[in-house]
Amino acid sequence: MADQAVSELMEGALDKIRGMVDSSTVVGTPISTPDGATLIPVSRLSFGFASGGNDKTASPSKPGVWGGGGAAVKVEPVGFLLAKDGGARMLCIQPPAFSAADRLVDMTPELLEKIEGYIDKYGKKQPDKG
């Protein structure tokens, strides 16, 4: 019985978290601008969860289960994905990265775009003229 009560407690807390957090929390509703661009809000989501329980009672005549749980959710806006003229880029609203790893993560989309452009330009073999 105690295991079932603690399990129900945990499932109830997880249901509350599921109700607060879904994919639209991280990637928001697209916004169309008059010039044909589309802005999509992007957020960072962090959450924590803890619960516990005990089936010890003060006396055998007062059976029961004690339990508790808690959860925290943090949604932090990070920027907008700008889609326009067949291309896309990230417009960050966060402060600049401080560490080399953070800068590398921030530069990845731009770097991939440059690599793709290089491959498109130089990677295709030209037919032999002969």
SEGUDREN-76923 format. One line per 10 residues: number of its first residue (from 1); their letters; for each residue x, y, z of N, C-alpha, C. Coordinates in steps of 0.05 Angstrom, whole numbers, plus 32768, in hexadecimal, padded with zeros to 4 digits. Layout:
residues N
NUM = a = X,Y,Z,X,Y,Z,X,Y,Z  ...
This chain:
residues 130
1 = madqavselm = 8011,7FE8,8000,8000,8000,8000,8011,8019,8000  8027,8019,800F,8038,8031,8011,8045,8037,7FF6  804E,8021,7FE8,805B,8025,7FCE,8047,8031,7FBB  802E,8029,7FBC,801A,8033,7FAA,8014,8050,7FAF  8013,8058,7FC9,800D,8074,7FD0,8024,8086,7FC7  803D,807E,7FCB,8054,808E,7FC2,8054,8090,7FA4  804E,807A,7F97,804D,807A,7F79,8038,808D,7F6F  8021,808D,7F7C,800B,809F,7F74,8013,80BC,7F79  8022,80C2,7F8E,802C,80DC,7F94,803F,80E6,7F7E  8051,80D4,7F77,8064,80DB,7F62,8057,80DF,7F47
11 = egaldkirgm = 8044,80CE,7F40,8036,80D1,7F27,8025,80EA,7F26  8019,80F2,7F3C,800A,810B,7F3D,801C,8123,7F38  8034,8123,7F44,8046,813A,7F40,8050,813A,7F23  8056,8123,7F18,805F,8122,7EFC,8049,812B,7EE9  8030,8125,7EEF,8019,812E,7EDF,8018,814D,7EDF  801D,8159,7EF6,801D,8176,7EF8,8033,8182,7EE6  804B,8175,7EE7,8061,817F,7ED6,805A,817C,7EB9  804F,8165,7EB1,8047,8162,7E95,8033,8177,7E8C  8021,817F,7E9F,800D,8193,7E98,801A,81AF,7E94  8030,81B4,7EA2,803D,81CE,7E9F,8050,81CF,7E87
21 = vdsstvvgtp = 805B,81B8,7E7F,8071,81B7,7E6C,8069,81A7,7E54  806A,81B3,7E3C,8067,81A4,7E24,8078,81B1,7E0E  8077,81A7,7DF6,808A,81B1,7DE2,8086,81CE,7DDC  806E,81D8,7DDF,8069,81F5,7DDA,8076,8207,7DEF  807E,81FB,7E05,808C,820A,7E1A,80A9,8211,7E10  80B5,81FE,7E02,80D0,8202,7DF8,80D1,8210,7DDD  80C0,8207,7DCB,80BE,8214,7DB0,80A2,8220,7DAF  80A1,823B,7DAF,8088,8249,7DB1,8079,824A,7D97  8063,8258,7D97,8051,825C,7D80,805F,826F,7D6C  8061,8267,7D53,806D,8279,7D3F,805E,8293,7D3C
31 = istpdgatli = 806E,82A8,7D37,8063,82C3,7D33,806B,82CD,7D17  8057,82D3,7D07,805D,82DD,7CEC,805F,82FB,7CEC  8073,8306,7CDD,8076,8323,7CDC,806D,832C,7CC0  8067,8347,7CBE,805E,8351,7CA4,8071,834E,7C8D  808B,834B,7C93,809F,8349,7C7D,80A3,832B,7C75  8093,8319,7C7F,8094,82FD,7C76,80A6,82EC,7C87  80B1,82F6,7C9C,80C2,82E6,7CAE,80B1,82D9,7CC3  80BB,82C3,7CCD,80AE,82B5,7CE3,80C1,82B3,7CFB  80B8,82BC,7D12,80C7,82BA,7D2B,80BB,82A4,7D3C  80CC,8293,7D46,80C3,827D,7D57,80D2,8280,7D72
41 = pvsrlsfgfa = 80C4,8286,7D88,80D1,8288,7DA2,80DD,826D,7DAB  80F5,826E,7DB6,8102,8256,7DC0,810A,825B,7DDD  8104,8248,7DEF,810A,824A,7E0B,811A,8232,7E15  8128,8236,7E2B,8136,8220,7E38,8124,8217,7E50  8121,81FE,7E53,8110,81F3,7E68,8121,81E2,7E7B  811E,81E8,7E95,812C,81D8,7EAA,8116,81D0,7EBE  8119,81B8,7EC8,8106,81B1,7EDD,8113,819C,7EF0  8109,819C,7F08,8113,8189,7F1C,80FB,817D,7F2B  80FF,8165,7F35,80E9,8157,7F42,80F4,8146,7F58  80E7,8145,7F6F,80EF,8134,7F85,80D6,812B,7F94
51 = sggndktasp = 80D7,8113,7F9D,80C1,810A,7FAE,80CB,80F4,7FC1  80BC,80EE,7FD5,80C3,80D9,7FE8,80AC,80D2,7FF9  80AE,80BC,8006,8098,80B3,8017,80A2,809F,802C  8091,809A,803F,8097,8087,8054,807E,807B,805F  807E,8062,8065,8066,8055,806F,8068,8050,808D  807B,805C,809B,807D,8058,80B8,8067,8069,80C6  805C,805D,80DA,8047,806B,80E9,804F,806F,8106  8041,8082,8113,8047,8087,812F,803E,806F,8140  8028,8062,8139,801F,804B,8148,8011,8038,8135  800F,801F,813B,8002,800C,8129,7FE4,8012,8126
61 = skpgvwgggg = 7FD8,8020,8139,7FBC,8026,8137,7FB6,803D,8124  7FCB,804B,811B,7FC8,8062,8109,7FD9,805D,80EF  7FD0,804A,80DF,7FDF,8045,80C7,7FDE,805C,80B3  7FF2,805F,80A2,7FF2,8074,808F,800C,8076,8080  800B,8086,806C,8022,808B,805B,8028,80A8,805B  8041,80AF,805F,8049,80CB,805E,8059,80CF,8044  8054,80E4,8036,8063,80E9,801E,8063,8107,8017  8074,810D,8005,8075,8129,7FFC,8084,812A,7FE1  8080,813F,7FD3,808D,8142,7FBA,808F,815F,7FB2  80A0,8165,7F9F,80A2,8181,7F96,80AE,8181,7F7A
71 = aavkvepvgf = 80A8,8196,7F6C,80B2,819A,7F51,80B7,81B7,7F4C  80C9,81BD,7F3B,80CE,81D8,7F32,80D3,81D8,7F14  80C9,81EC,7F07,80CC,81EF,7EEA,80D6,820C,7EE5  80EA,820E,7ED3,80F5,8228,7ECC,80F5,822A,7EAE  80E8,823E,7EA3,80E7,8243,7E86,80F6,825E,7E82  810B,825C,7E71,811D,8273,7E6C,811E,8279,7E4E  8114,8290,7E45,8115,8296,7E29,8133,8299,7E20  8139,828D,7E09,8155,828E,7DFF,8157,829D,7DE4  8141,829E,7DD5,8143,82AD,7DBC,812C,82A7,7DAA  8130,82AE,7D90,811C,82AA,7D7C,8129,829C,7D64
81 = llakdggarm = 811B,8289,7D58,8124,827E,7D3F,8117,828E,7D29  8127,829B,7D18,811D,82AC,7D03,811E,829D,7CE9  8107,8299,7CDC,8106,828B,7CC2,80FC,82A0,7CAE  810D,82A3,7C99,8106,82B7,7C84,8115,82B0,7C6B  8108,82B2,7C54,8114,82AE,7C3A,8122,8292,7C37  8115,827E,7C42,8120,8263,7C40,8137,825C,7C53  813F,826F,7C64,8155,826A,7C76,814B,826E,7C93  815C,8266,7CA6,8155,8269,7CC2,816E,8270,7CD2  816A,8280,7CE7,8181,8285,7CF9,8175,828B,7D14  8187,8288,7D28,817F,828C,7D44,8186,82A8,7D4D
91 = lciqppafsa = 8173,82B6,7D58,8177,82D0,7D64,8177,82CD,7D82  818F,82CD,7D8E,8191,82C8,7DAB,818B,82E1,7DBB  817E,82DD,7DD2,8178,82F4,7DE4,8186,82EF,7DFE  8197,82DB,7E00,81A7,82D5,7E17,81C1,82E5,7E17  81CD,82E9,7E2E,81E7,82F6,7E2E,81FB,82E5,7E1F  8210,82F0,7E15,8224,82E0,7E07,8230,82CA,7E18  8239,82B5,7E0A,8245,829E,7E18,8260,82A6,7E24  8266,829A,7E3B,827F,82A1,7E49,8294,828C,7E45  828D,8273,7E43,82A1,825E,7E40,82A4,8256,7E22  82BA,8249,7E1C,82BF,8240,7E00,82A9,822C,7DF8
101 = adrlvdmtpe = 82A1,821B,7E0A,828C,8207,7E03,8272,8215,7DFD  826B,8229,7E0D,8252,8238,7E08,8253,8246,7DED  826A,8252,7DE6,826C,825F,7DCC,826A,824C,7DB5  8276,8234,7DB9,8275,821F,7DA4,8258,8217,7D9F  8249,8213,7DB5,822D,820B,7DB2,821D,8222,7DA4  8223,823B,7DAB,8215,8251,7D9E,821C,8254,7D81  8234,824C,7D79,823D,8250,7D5D,8235,8238,7D4B  822D,8222,7D57,8227,820A,7D47,8214,820E,7D30  81FD,821B,7D33,81EB,821E,7D1C,81F8,822E,7D05  8206,8244,7D0C,8213,8254,7CF8,8229,8244,7CEA
111 = llekiegyid = 8238,8235,7CF9,824E,8225,7CEE,8243,8210,7CDB  822D,8203,7CE3,8221,81EE,7CD1,8217,81FB,7CB7  820C,8213,7CB9,8203,8221,7CA1,821A,8227,7C8F  8230,8230,7C9A,8248,8236,7C89,8253,821D,7C7C  8254,8207,7C8B,825D,81ED,7C80,824B,81E4,7C69  8231,81E7,7C6D,821F,81DF,7C58,8222,81F0,7C3F  8226,820A,7C43,822B,821C,7C2C,8245,8214,7C1D  825A,820D,7C2D,8273,8205,7C21,8270,81EC,7C10  8261,81D8,7C1C,825D,81BF,7C0E,824D,81C4,7BF4  8238,81D5,7BF6,8228,81DB,7BDE,8239,81E8,7BC9
121 = kygkkqpdkg = 824C,81F9,7BD1,825C,8209,7BBE,8273,81F8,7BB2  8281,81EA,7BC3,829A,81DC,7BBA,8298,81BE,7BBB  8284,81B3,7BC8,8283,8196,7BCB,8279,8187,7BB4  826A,8194,7BA2,825E,8186,7B8B,8273,8185,7B75  8277,816E,7B6A,828B,816B,7B54,827F,8177,7B3A  8290,8185,7B2D,8289,8190,7B13,828E,817B,7AFE  827D,8179,7AE9,8282,8165,7AD4,829C,816C,7AC5  82AA,8156,7ABD,82C2,8159,7AAF,82BD,8164,7A93  82CD,8177,7A8A,82CA,8182,7A70,82E1,8177,7A5F  82DB,8166,7A4D,82F1,815B,7A3F,82EA,8150,7A26
